[in-house]
Amino acid sequence: MHDIGSLLQAIMPYAAAILTVLLSYKRGSKEDENDRLAKRNKTLTERIDQLTRENDRLRKELDKK
């Protein structure tokens, strides 16, 4: 029983380090996904603004006729 306790004491810091690295990687992946979605949101918002301006211009042109 004494050997198992010693073994666990030796292994626990490594197990904790591995767990920390895995959790950090998962968190980093989520942040990358958030960055990608934020960029996509910005792109789509700019496109909506562009289409709105184009729509307004076409309405004005149509009203003139």
CHARMM internal coordinates of N, CA and C (Angstrom, degrees):
IC EDIT
DIST 1 N 1 CA 1.4495
DIST 1 CA 1 C 1.5236
ANGL 1 N 1 CA 1 C 110.12
DIST 1 C 2 N 1.3014
ANGL 1 CA 1 C 2 N 116.26
DIHE 1 N 1 CA 1 C 2 N -35.29
DIST 2 N 2 CA 1.4633
ANGL 1 C 2 N 2 CA 121.08
DIHE 1 CA 1 C 2 N 2 CA 179.81
DIST 2 CA 2 C 1.5258
ANGL 2 N 2 CA 2 C 110.56
DIHE 1 C 2 N 2 CA 2 C -63.41
DIST 2 C 3 N 1.3264
ANGL 2 CA 2 C 3 N 116.70
DIHE 2 N 2 CA 2 C 3 N -36.09
DIST 3 N 3 CA 1.4637
ANGL 2 C 3 N 3 CA 121.15
DIHE 2 CA 2 C 3 N 3 CA 179.93
DIST 3 CA 3 C 1.5325
ANGL 3 N 3 CA 3 C 111.74
DIHE 2 C 3 N 3 CA 3 C -67.05
DIST 3 C 4 N 1.3109
ANGL 3 CA 3 C 4 N 116.66
DIHE 3 N 3 CA 3 C 4 N -37.88
DIST 4 N 4 CA 1.4602
ANGL 3 C 4 N 4 CA 120.47
DIHE 3 CA 3 C 4 N 4 CA -179.88
DIST 4 CA 4 C 1.5311
ANGL 4 N 4 CA 4 C 109.96
DIHE 3 C 4 N 4 CA 4 C -66.75
DIST 4 C 5 N 1.3357
ANGL 4 CA 4 C 5 N 116.78
DIHE 4 N 4 CA 4 C 5 N -40.49
DIST 5 N 5 CA 1.4667
ANGL 4 C 5 N 5 CA 120.61
DIHE 4 CA 4 C 5 N 5 CA 177.90
DIST 5 CA 5 C 1.5133
ANGL 5 N 5 CA 5 C 111.41
DIHE 4 C 5 N 5 CA 5 C -62.98
DIST 5 C 6 N 1.3068
ANGL 5 CA 5 C 6 N 116.55
DIHE 5 N 5 CA 5 C 6 N -41.94
DIST 6 N 6 CA 1.4683
ANGL 5 C 6 N 6 CA 120.75
DIHE 5 CA 5 C 6 N 6 CA 178.55
DIST 6 CA 6 C 1.5261
ANGL 6 N 6 CA 6 C 110.58
DIHE 5 C 6 N 6 CA 6 C -65.51
DIST 6 C 7 N 1.3177
ANGL 6 CA 6 C 7 N 115.07
DIHE 6 N 6 CA 6 C 7 N -41.48
DIST 7 N 7 CA 1.4609
ANGL 6 C 7 N 7 CA 119.63
DIHE 6 CA 6 C 7 N 7 CA 179.15
DIST 7 CA 7 C 1.5302
ANGL 7 N 7 CA 7 C 110.45
DIHE 6 C 7 N 7 CA 7 C -62.59
DIST 7 C 8 N 1.3272
ANGL 7 CA 7 C 8 N 116.54
DIHE 7 N 7 CA 7 C 8 N -44.66
DIST 8 N 8 CA 1.4647
ANGL 7 C 8 N 8 CA 119.87
DIHE 7 CA 7 C 8 N 8 CA 178.55
DIST 8 CA 8 C 1.5268
ANGL 8 N 8 CA 8 C 111.36
DIHE 7 C 8 N 8 CA 8 C -62.78
DIST 8 C 9 N 1.3190
ANGL 8 CA 8 C 9 N 117.60
DIHE 8 N 8 CA 8 C 9 N -39.78
DIST 9 N 9 CA 1.4659
ANGL 8 C 9 N 9 CA 120.58
DIHE 8 CA 8 C 9 N 9 CA 178.19
DIST 9 CA 9 C 1.5179
ANGL 9 N 9 CA 9 C 111.02
DIHE 8 C 9 N 9 CA 9 C -63.31
DIST 9 C 10 N 1.3225
ANGL 9 CA 9 C 10 N 116.94
DIHE 9 N 9 CA 9 C 10 N -34.15
DIST 10 N 10 CA 1.4594
ANGL 9 C 10 N 10 CA 120.57
DIHE 9 CA 9 C 10 N 10 CA 179.97
DIST 10 CA 10 C 1.5371
ANGL 10 N 10 CA 10 C 111.32
DIHE 9 C 10 N 10 CA 10 C -76.49
DIST 10 C 11 N 1.3162
ANGL 10 CA 10 C 11 N 117.20
DIHE 10 N 10 CA 10 C 11 N -34.39
DIST 11 N 11 CA 1.4644
ANGL 10 C 11 N 11 CA 121.54
DIHE 10 CA 10 C 11 N 11 CA -174.98
DIST 11 CA 11 C 1.5262
ANGL 11 N 11 CA 11 C 112.68
DIHE 10 C 11 N 11 CA 11 C -83.36
DIST 11 C 12 N 1.3131
ANGL 11 CA 11 C 12 N 118.61
DIHE 11 N 11 CA 11 C 12 N -32.79
DIST 12 N 12 CA 1.4705
ANGL 11 C 12 N 12 CA 121.94
DIHE 11 CA 11 C 12 N 12 CA -172.91
DIST 12 CA 12 C 1.5300
ANGL 12 N 12 CA 12 C 114.31
DIHE 11 C 12 N 12 CA 12 C -55.18
DIST 12 C 13 N 1.3293
ANGL 12 CA 12 C 13 N 121.06
DIHE 12 N 12 CA 12 C 13 N -44.19
DIST 13 N 13 CA 1.4752
ANGL 12 C 13 N 13 CA 118.50
DIHE 12 CA 12 C 13 N 13 CA 179.06
DIST 13 CA 13 C 1.5388
ANGL 13 N 13 CA 13 C 112.27
DIHE 12 C 13 N 13 CA 13 C -61.72
DIST 13 C 14 N 1.3231
ANGL 13 CA 13 C 14 N 117.04
DIHE 13 N 13 CA 13 C 14 N -37.36
DIST 14 N 14 CA 1.4688
ANGL 13 C 14 N 14 CA 120.30
DIHE 13 CA 13 C 14 N 14 CA 179.31
DIST 14 CA 14 C 1.5275
ANGL 14 N 14 CA 14 C 110.69
DIHE 13 C 14 N 14 CA 14 C -69.82
DIST 14 C 15 N 1.3207
ANGL 14 CA 14 C 15 N 116.07
DIHE 14 N 14 CA 14 C 15 N -40.78
DIST 15 N 15 CA 1.4639
ANGL 14 C 15 N 15 CA 120.14
DIHE 14 CA 14 C 15 N 15 CA 178.49
DIST 15 CA 15 C 1.5366
ANGL 15 N 15 CA 15 C 109.81
DIHE 14 C 15 N 15 CA 15 C -63.35
DIST 15 C 16 N 1.3192
ANGL 15 CA 15 C 16 N 116.90
DIHE 15 N 15 CA 15 C 16 N -41.39
DIST 16 N 16 CA 1.4616
ANGL 15 C 16 N 16 CA 120.70
DIHE 15 CA 15 C 16 N 16 CA 178.91
DIST 16 CA 16 C 1.5292
ANGL 16 N 16 CA 16 C 110.47
DIHE 15 C 16 N 16 CA 16 C -65.02
DIST 16 C 17 N 1.3128
ANGL 16 CA 16 C 17 N 117.49
DIHE 16 N 16 CA 16 C 17 N -39.28
DIST 17 N 17 CA 1.4633
ANGL 16 C 17 N 17 CA 121.39
DIHE 16 CA 16 C 17 N 17 CA 179.17
DIST 17 CA 17 C 1.5285
ANGL 17 N 17 CA 17 C 110.73
DIHE 16 C 17 N 17 CA 17 C -64.82
DIST 17 C 18 N 1.3165
ANGL 17 CA 17 C 18 N 116.27
DIHE 17 N 17 CA 17 C 18 N -44.14
DIST 18 N 18 CA 1.4663
ANGL 17 C 18 N 18 CA 120.20
DIHE 17 CA 17 C 18 N 18 CA 179.37
DIST 18 CA 18 C 1.5265
ANGL 18 N 18 CA 18 C 110.37
DIHE 17 C 18 N 18 CA 18 C -63.60
DIST 18 C 19 N 1.3095
ANGL 18 CA 18 C 19 N 117.01
DIHE 18 N 18 CA 18 C 19 N -43.50
DIST 19 N 19 CA 1.4588
ANGL 18 C 19 N 19 CA 121.13
DIHE 18 CA 18 C 19 N 19 CA 178.39
DIST 19 CA 19 C 1.5299
ANGL 19 N 19 CA 19 C 111.02
DIHE 18 C 19 N 19 CA 19 C -61.33
DIST 19 C 20 N 1.3171
ANGL 19 CA 19 C 20 N 116.44
DIHE 19 N 19 CA 19 C 20 N -41.44
DIST 20 N 20 CA 1.4655
ANGL 19 C 20 N 20 CA 121.11
DIHE 19 CA 19 C 20 N 20 CA 178.96
DIST 20 CA 20 C 1.5295
ANGL 20 N 20 CA 20 C 110.87
DIHE 19 C 20 N 20 CA 20 C -62.67
DIST 20 C 21 N 1.3202
ANGL 20 CA 20 C 21 N 116.51
DIHE 20 N 20 CA 20 C 21 N -43.20
DIST 21 N 21 CA 1.4701
ANGL 20 C 21 N 21 CA 120.57
DIHE 20 CA 20 C 21 N 21 CA 179.28
DIST 21 CA 21 C 1.5225
ANGL 21 N 21 CA 21 C 110.52
DIHE 20 C 21 N 21 CA 21 C -63.74
DIST 21 C 22 N 1.3315
ANGL 21 CA 21 C 22 N 117.27
DIHE 21 N 21 CA 21 C 22 N -43.97
DIST 22 N 22 CA 1.4659
ANGL 21 C 22 N 22 CA 120.39
DIHE 21 CA 21 C 22 N 22 CA -179.94
DIST 22 CA 22 C 1.5256
ANGL 22 N 22 CA 22 C 111.44
DIHE 21 C 22 N 22 CA 22 C -63.21
DIST 22 C 23 N 1.3185
ANGL 22 CA 22 C 23 N 117.21
DIHE 22 N 22 CA 22 C 23 N -43.43
DIST 23 N 23 CA 1.4614
ANGL 22 C 23 N 23 CA 120.36
DIHE 22 CA 22 C 23 N 23 CA 179.10
DIST 23 CA 23 C 1.5236
ANGL 23 N 23 CA 23 C 111.67
DIHE 22 C 23 N 23 CA 23 C -66.36
DIST 23 C 24 N 1.3203
ANGL 23 CA 23 C 24 N 116.17
DIHE 23 N 23 CA 23 C 24 N -37.37
DIST 24 N 24 CA 1.4588
ANGL 23 C 24 N 24 CA 120.69
DIHE 23 CA 23 C 24 N 24 CA 177.90
DIST 24 CA 24 C 1.5261
ANGL 24 N 24 CA 24 C 110.50
DIHE 23 C 24 N 24 CA 24 C -65.04
DIST 24 C 25 N 1.3152
ANGL 24 CA 24 C 25 N 117.21
DIHE 24 N 24 CA 24 C 25 N -41.31
DIST 25 N 25 CA 1.4636
ANGL 24 C 25 N 25 CA 121.20
DIHE 24 CA 24 C 25 N 25 CA 178.53
DIST 25 CA 25 C 1.5271
ANGL 25 N 25 CA 25 C 110.40
DIHE 24 C 25 N 25 CA 25 C -62.88
DIST 25 C 26 N 1.3334
ANGL 25 CA 25 C 26 N 115.77
DIHE 25 N 25 CA 25 C 26 N -44.24
DIST 26 N 26 CA 1.4568
ANGL 25 C 26 N 26 CA 119.48
DIHE 25 CA 25 C 26 N 26 CA -179.93
DIST 26 CA 26 C 1.5279
ANGL 26 N 26 CA 26 C 110.04
DIHE 25 C 26 N 26 CA 26 C -62.53
DIST 26 C 27 N 1.3170
ANGL 26 CA 26 C 27 N 117.11
DIHE 26 N 26 CA 26 C 27 N -41.79
DIST 27 N 27 CA 1.4623
ANGL 26 C 27 N 27 CA 121.18
DIHE 26 CA 26 C 27 N 27 CA 179.30
DIST 27 CA 27 C 1.5287
ANGL 27 N 27 CA 27 C 110.16
DIHE 26 C 27 N 27 CA 27 C -64.47
DIST 27 C 28 N 1.3419
ANGL 27 CA 27 C 28 N 116.50
DIHE 27 N 27 CA 27 C 28 N -41.97
DIST 28 N 28 CA 1.4610
ANGL 27 C 28 N 28 CA 120.74
DIHE 27 CA 27 C 28 N 28 CA 178.17
DIST 28 CA 28 C 1.5144
ANGL 28 N 28 CA 28 C 111.75
DIHE 27 C 28 N 28 CA 28 C -61.56
DIST 28 C 29 N 1.3259
ANGL 28 CA 28 C 29 N 116.83
DIHE 28 N 28 CA 28 C 29 N -38.59
DIST 29 N 29 CA 1.4623
ANGL 28 C 29 N 29 CA 120.78
DIHE 28 CA 28 C 29 N 29 CA 178.32
DIST 29 CA 29 C 1.5220
ANGL 29 N 29 CA 29 C 110.35
DIHE 28 C 29 N 29 CA 29 C -64.45
DIST 29 C 30 N 1.3199
ANGL 29 CA 29 C 30 N 116.61
DIHE 29 N 29 CA 29 C 30 N -39.61
DIST 30 N 30 CA 1.4633
ANGL 29 C 30 N 30 CA 120.47
DIHE 29 CA 29 C 30 N 30 CA 179.67
DIST 30 CA 30 C 1.5247
ANGL 30 N 30 CA 30 C 109.96
DIHE 29 C 30 N 30 CA 30 C -66.79
DIST 30 C 31 N 1.3301
ANGL 30 CA 30 C 31 N 117.45
DIHE 30 N 30 CA 30 C 31 N -39.21
DIST 31 N 31 CA 1.4643
ANGL 30 C 31 N 31 CA 120.86
DIHE 30 CA 30 C 31 N 31 CA 178.24
DIST 31 CA 31 C 1.5205
ANGL 31 N 31 CA 31 C 110.63
DIHE 30 C 31 N 31 CA 31 C -66.18
DIST 31 C 32 N 1.3472
ANGL 31 CA 31 C 32 N 117.19
DIHE 31 N 31 CA 31 C 32 N -38.43
DIST 32 N 32 CA 1.4617
ANGL 31 C 32 N 32 CA 120.37
DIHE 31 CA 31 C 32 N 32 CA 176.28
DIST 32 CA 32 C 1.5274
ANGL 32 N 32 CA 32 C 110.70
DIHE 31 C 32 N 32 CA 32 C -61.76
DIST 32 C 33 N 1.3173
ANGL 32 CA 32 C 33 N 116.18
DIHE 32 N 32 CA 32 C 33 N -41.70
DIST 33 N 33 CA 1.4592
ANGL 32 C 33 N 33 CA 120.93
DIHE 32 CA 32 C 33 N 33 CA 178.49
DIST 33 CA 33 C 1.5237
ANGL 33 N 33 CA 33 C 110.28
DIHE 32 C 33 N 33 CA 33 C -64.01
DIST 33 C 34 N 1.3265
ANGL 33 CA 33 C 34 N 117.28
DIHE 33 N 33 CA 33 C 34 N -41.34
DIST 34 N 34 CA 1.4611
ANGL 33 C 34 N 34 CA 120.94
DIHE 33 CA 33 C 34 N 34 CA 178.04
DIST 34 CA 34 C 1.5223
ANGL 34 N 34 CA 34 C 111.15
DIHE 33 C 34 N 34 CA 34 C -63.23
DIST 34 C 35 N 1.3331
ANGL 34 CA 34 C 35 N 116.80
DIHE 34 N 34 CA 34 C 35 N -40.87
DIST 35 N 35 CA 1.4653
ANGL 34 C 35 N 35 CA 120.39
DIHE 34 CA 34 C 35 N 35 CA 177.86
DIST 35 CA 35 C 1.5281
ANGL 35 N 35 CA 35 C 110.90
DIHE 34 C 35 N 35 CA 35 C -63.31
DIST 35 C 36 N 1.3200
ANGL 35 CA 35 C 36 N 116.03
DIHE 35 N 35 CA 35 C 36 N -41.70
DIST 36 N 36 CA 1.4673
ANGL 35 C 36 N 36 CA 120.79
DIHE 35 CA 35 C 36 N 36 CA 179.70
DIST 36 CA 36 C 1.5253
ANGL 36 N 36 CA 36 C 110.50
DIHE 35 C 36 N 36 CA 36 C -63.46
DIST 36 C 37 N 1.3292
ANGL 36 CA 36 C 37 N 115.99
DIHE 36 N 36 CA 36 C 37 N -43.72
DIST 37 N 37 CA 1.4615
ANGL 36 C 37 N 37 CA 119.64
DIHE 36 CA 36 C 37 N 37 CA 179.92
DIST 37 CA 37 C 1.5249
ANGL 37 N 37 CA 37 C 111.89
DIHE 36 C 37 N 37 CA 37 C -67.72
DIST 37 C 38 N 1.3226
ANGL 37 CA 37 C 38 N 117.06
DIHE 37 N 37 CA 37 C 38 N -36.27
DIST 38 N 38 CA 1.4655
ANGL 37 C 38 N 38 CA 120.22
DIHE 37 CA 37 C 38 N 38 CA 177.96
DIST 38 CA 38 C 1.5275
ANGL 38 N 38 CA 38 C 110.27
DIHE 37 C 38 N 38 CA 38 C -64.63
DIST 38 C 39 N 1.3275
ANGL 38 CA 38 C 39 N 116.53
DIHE 38 N 38 CA 38 C 39 N -40.66
DIST 39 N 39 CA 1.4641
ANGL 38 C 39 N 39 CA 120.76
DIHE 38 CA 38 C 39 N 39 CA 178.13
DIST 39 CA 39 C 1.5254
ANGL 39 N 39 CA 39 C 110.33
DIHE 38 C 39 N 39 CA 39 C -65.02
DIST 39 C 40 N 1.3146
ANGL 39 CA 39 C 40 N 116.66
DIHE 39 N 39 CA 39 C 40 N -41.59
DIST 40 N 40 CA 1.4701
ANGL 39 C 40 N 40 CA 121.24
DIHE 39 CA 39 C 40 N 40 CA 178.95
DIST 40 CA 40 C 1.5309
ANGL 40 N 40 CA 40 C 110.20
DIHE 39 C 40 N 40 CA 40 C -64.38
DIST 40 C 41 N 1.3148
ANGL 40 CA 40 C 41 N 116.38
DIHE 40 N 40 CA 40 C 41 N -41.51
DIST 41 N 41 CA 1.4611
ANGL 40 C 41 N 41 CA 121.30
DIHE 40 CA 40 C 41 N 41 CA 178.22
DIST 41 CA 41 C 1.5269
ANGL 41 N 41 CA 41 C 110.55
DIHE 40 C 41 N 41 CA 41 C -60.78
DIST 41 C 42 N 1.3256
ANGL 41 CA 41 C 42 N 116.92
DIHE 41 N 41 CA 41 C 42 N -43.22
DIST 42 N 42 CA 1.4633
ANGL 41 C 42 N 42 CA 121.17
DIHE 41 CA 41 C 42 N 42 CA 179.25
DIST 42 CA 42 C 1.5289
ANGL 42 N 42 CA 42 C 110.40
DIHE 41 C 42 N 42 CA 42 C -62.99
DIST 42 C 43 N 1.3251
ANGL 42 CA 42 C 43 N 116.45
DIHE 42 N 42 CA 42 C 43 N -44.20
DIST 43 N 43 CA 1.4597
ANGL 42 C 43 N 43 CA 121.17
DIHE 42 CA 42 C 43 N 43 CA 179.79
DIST 43 CA 43 C 1.5256
ANGL 43 N 43 CA 43 C 111.07
DIHE 42 C 43 N 43 CA 43 C -61.52
DIST 43 C 44 N 1.3201
ANGL 43 CA 43 C 44 N 116.46
DIHE 43 N 43 CA 43 C 44 N -44.97
DIST 44 N 44 CA 1.4644
ANGL 43 C 44 N 44 CA 119.84
DIHE 43 CA 43 C 44 N 44 CA -179.38
DIST 44 CA 44 C 1.5255
ANGL 44 N 44 CA 44 C 111.53
DIHE 43 C 44 N 44 CA 44 C -67.46
DIST 44 C 45 N 1.3226
ANGL 44 CA 44 C 45 N 117.28
DIHE 44 N 44 CA 44 C 45 N -37.81
DIST 45 N 45 CA 1.4648
ANGL 44 C 45 N 45 CA 120.83
DIHE 44 CA 44 C 45 N 45 CA 177.95
DIST 45 CA 45 C 1.5240
ANGL 45 N 45 CA 45 C 110.52
DIHE 44 C 45 N 45 CA 45 C -63.24
DIST 45 C 46 N 1.3241
ANGL 45 CA 45 C 46 N 117.04
DIHE 45 N 45 CA 45 C 46 N -42.49
DIST 46 N 46 CA 1.4673
ANGL 45 C 46 N 46 CA 120.65
DIHE 45 CA 45 C 46 N 46 CA 177.62
DIST 46 CA 46 C 1.5278
ANGL 46 N 46 CA 46 C 110.45
DIHE 45 C 46 N 46 CA 46 C -62.92
DIST 46 C 47 N 1.3150
ANGL 46 CA 46 C 47 N 116.72
DIHE 46 N 46 CA 46 C 47 N -39.32
DIST 47 N 47 CA 1.4699
ANGL 46 C 47 N 47 CA 120.55
DIHE 46 CA 46 C 47 N 47 CA 179.59
DIST 47 CA 47 C 1.5275
ANGL 47 N 47 CA 47 C 110.47
DIHE 46 C 47 N 47 CA 47 C -66.22
DIST 47 C 48 N 1.3219
ANGL 47 CA 47 C 48 N 117.25
DIHE 47 N 47 CA 47 C 48 N -41.60
DIST 48 N 48 CA 1.4630
ANGL 47 C 48 N 48 CA 120.88
DIHE 47 CA 47 C 48 N 48 CA 177.07
DIST 48 CA 48 C 1.5196
ANGL 48 N 48 CA 48 C 110.55
DIHE 47 C 48 N 48 CA 48 C -60.57
DIST 48 C 49 N 1.3205
ANGL 48 CA 48 C 49 N 116.70
DIHE 48 N 48 CA 48 C 49 N -44.34
DIST 49 N 49 CA 1.4667
ANGL 48 C 49 N 49 CA 120.44
DIHE 48 CA 48 C 49 N 49 CA 178.41
DIST 49 CA 49 C 1.5291
ANGL 49 N 49 CA 49 C 111.10
DIHE 48 C 49 N 49 CA 49 C -60.71
DIST 49 C 50 N 1.3199
ANGL 49 CA 49 C 50 N 115.82
DIHE 49 N 49 CA 49 C 50 N -42.19
DIST 50 N 50 CA 1.4631
ANGL 49 C 50 N 50 CA 120.61
DIHE 49 CA 49 C 50 N 50 CA 179.42
DIST 50 CA 50 C 1.5328
ANGL 50 N 50 CA 50 C 110.53
DIHE 49 C 50 N 50 CA 50 C -63.19
DIST 50 C 51 N 1.3154
ANGL 50 CA 50 C 51 N 116.88
DIHE 50 N 50 CA 50 C 51 N -44.78
DIST 51 N 51 CA 1.4637
ANGL 50 C 51 N 51 CA 120.23
DIHE 50 CA 50 C 51 N 51 CA 179.84
DIST 51 CA 51 C 1.5238
ANGL 51 N 51 CA 51 C 111.79
DIHE 50 C 51 N 51 CA 51 C -67.44
DIST 51 C 52 N 1.3073
ANGL 51 CA 51 C 52 N 117.05
DIHE 51 N 51 CA 51 C 52 N -35.03
DIST 52 N 52 CA 1.4671
ANGL 51 C 52 N 52 CA 120.48
DIHE 51 CA 51 C 52 N 52 CA 177.09
DIST 52 CA 52 C 1.5253
ANGL 52 N 52 CA 52 C 110.44
DIHE 51 C 52 N 52 CA 52 C -63.99
DIST 52 C 53 N 1.3298
ANGL 52 CA 52 C 53 N 116.44
DIHE 52 N 52 CA 52 C 53 N -44.32
DIST 53 N 53 CA 1.4663
ANGL 52 C 53 N 53 CA 119.57
DIHE 52 CA 52 C 53 N 53 CA 177.48
DIST 53 CA 53 C 1.5277
ANGL 53 N 53 CA 53 C 111.17
DIHE 52 C 53 N 53 CA 53 C -61.93
DIST 53 C 54 N 1.3211
ANGL 53 CA 53 C 54 N 116.54
DIHE 53 N 53 CA 53 C 54 N -42.83
DIST 54 N 54 CA 1.4561
ANGL 53 C 54 N 54 CA 121.04
DIHE 53 CA 53 C 54 N 54 CA 179.19
DIST 54 CA 54 C 1.5347
ANGL 54 N 54 CA 54 C 110.41
DIHE 53 C 54 N 54 CA 54 C -63.24
DIST 54 C 55 N 1.2997
ANGL 54 CA 54 C 55 N 116.75
DIHE 54 N 54 CA 54 C 55 N -41.80
DIST 55 N 55 CA 1.4595
ANGL 54 C 55 N 55 CA 121.46
DIHE 54 CA 54 C 55 N 55 CA 178.55
DIST 55 CA 55 C 1.5278
ANGL 55 N 55 CA 55 C 110.49
DIHE 54 C 55 N 55 CA 55 C -62.46
DIST 55 C 56 N 1.3171
ANGL 55 CA 55 C 56 N 116.77
DIHE 55 N 55 CA 55 C 56 N -44.92
DIST 56 N 56 CA 1.4727
ANGL 55 C 56 N 56 CA 120.32
DIHE 55 CA 55 C 56 N 56 CA 178.17
DIST 56 CA 56 C 1.5208
ANGL 56 N 56 CA 56 C 111.51
DIHE 55 C 56 N 56 CA 56 C -60.99
DIST 56 C 57 N 1.3256
ANGL 56 CA 56 C 57 N 116.10
DIHE 56 N 56 CA 56 C 57 N -42.14
DIST 57 N 57 CA 1.4681
ANGL 56 C 57 N 57 CA 120.56
DIHE 56 CA 56 C 57 N 57 CA 179.68
DIST 57 CA 57 C 1.5291
ANGL 57 N 57 CA 57 C 110.56
DIHE 56 C 57 N 57 CA 57 C -63.12
DIST 57 C 58 N 1.3164
ANGL 57 CA 57 C 58 N 116.06
DIHE 57 N 57 CA 57 C 58 N -43.29
DIST 58 N 58 CA 1.4673
ANGL 57 C 58 N 58 CA 119.49
DIHE 57 CA 57 C 58 N 58 CA -179.89
DIST 58 CA 58 C 1.5262
ANGL 58 N 58 CA 58 C 111.79
DIHE 57 C 58 N 58 CA 58 C -67.33
DIST 58 C 59 N 1.3236
ANGL 58 CA 58 C 59 N 117.66
DIHE 58 N 58 CA 58 C 59 N -37.10
DIST 59 N 59 CA 1.4711
ANGL 58 C 59 N 59 CA 120.46
DIHE 58 CA 58 C 59 N 59 CA 177.09
DIST 59 CA 59 C 1.5293
ANGL 59 N 59 CA 59 C 110.87
DIHE 58 C 59 N 59 CA 59 C -63.20
DIST 59 C 60 N 1.3297
ANGL 59 CA 59 C 60 N 116.18
DIHE 59 N 59 CA 59 C 60 N -42.52
DIST 60 N 60 CA 1.4659
ANGL 59 C 60 N 60 CA 119.75
DIHE 59 CA 59 C 60 N 60 CA 178.62
DIST 60 CA 60 C 1.5214
ANGL 60 N 60 CA 60 C 110.46
DIHE 59 C 60 N 60 CA 60 C -62.77
DIST 60 C 61 N 1.3328
ANGL 60 CA 60 C 61 N 115.28
DIHE 60 N 60 CA 60 C 61 N -42.33
DIST 61 N 61 CA 1.4641
ANGL 60 C 61 N 61 CA 119.90
DIHE 60 CA 60 C 61 N 61 CA 179.70
DIST 61 CA 61 C 1.5337
ANGL 61 N 61 CA 61 C 110.29
DIHE 60 C 61 N 61 CA 61 C -63.86
DIST 61 C 62 N 1.3232
ANGL 61 CA 61 C 62 N 117.02
DIHE 61 N 61 CA 61 C 62 N -40.49
DIST 62 N 62 CA 1.4451
ANGL 61 C 62 N 62 CA 121.20
DIHE 61 CA 61 C 62 N 62 CA 178.57
DIST 62 CA 62 C 1.5156
ANGL 62 N 62 CA 62 C 111.90
DIHE 61 C 62 N 62 CA 62 C -67.08
DIST 62 C 63 N 1.3193
ANGL 62 CA 62 C 63 N 117.35
DIHE 62 N 62 CA 62 C 63 N -37.81
DIST 63 N 63 CA 1.4735
ANGL 62 C 63 N 63 CA 121.61
DIHE 62 CA 62 C 63 N 63 CA 179.02
DIST 63 CA 63 C 1.5305
ANGL 63 N 63 CA 63 C 111.64
DIHE 62 C 63 N 63 CA 63 C -65.66
DIST 63 C 64 N 1.3204
ANGL 63 CA 63 C 64 N 117.82
DIHE 63 N 63 CA 63 C 64 N -29.23
DIST 64 N 64 CA 1.4447
ANGL 63 C 64 N 64 CA 121.34
DIHE 63 CA 63 C 64 N 64 CA 178.84
DIST 64 CA 64 C 1.5272
ANGL 64 N 64 CA 64 C 112.40
DIHE 63 C 64 N 64 CA 64 C -68.30
DIST 64 C 65 N 1.3120
ANGL 64 CA 64 C 65 N 115.89
DIHE 64 N 64 CA 64 C 65 N -26.15
DIST 65 N 65 CA 1.4880
ANGL 64 C 65 N 65 CA 120.45
DIHE 64 CA 64 C 65 N 65 CA -175.79
DIST 65 CA 65 C 1.4556
ANGL 65 N 65 CA 65 C 111.12
DIHE 64 C 65 N 65 CA 65 C -89.13
END
COOR INIT
IC SEED 1 N 1 CA 1 C
IC BUILD
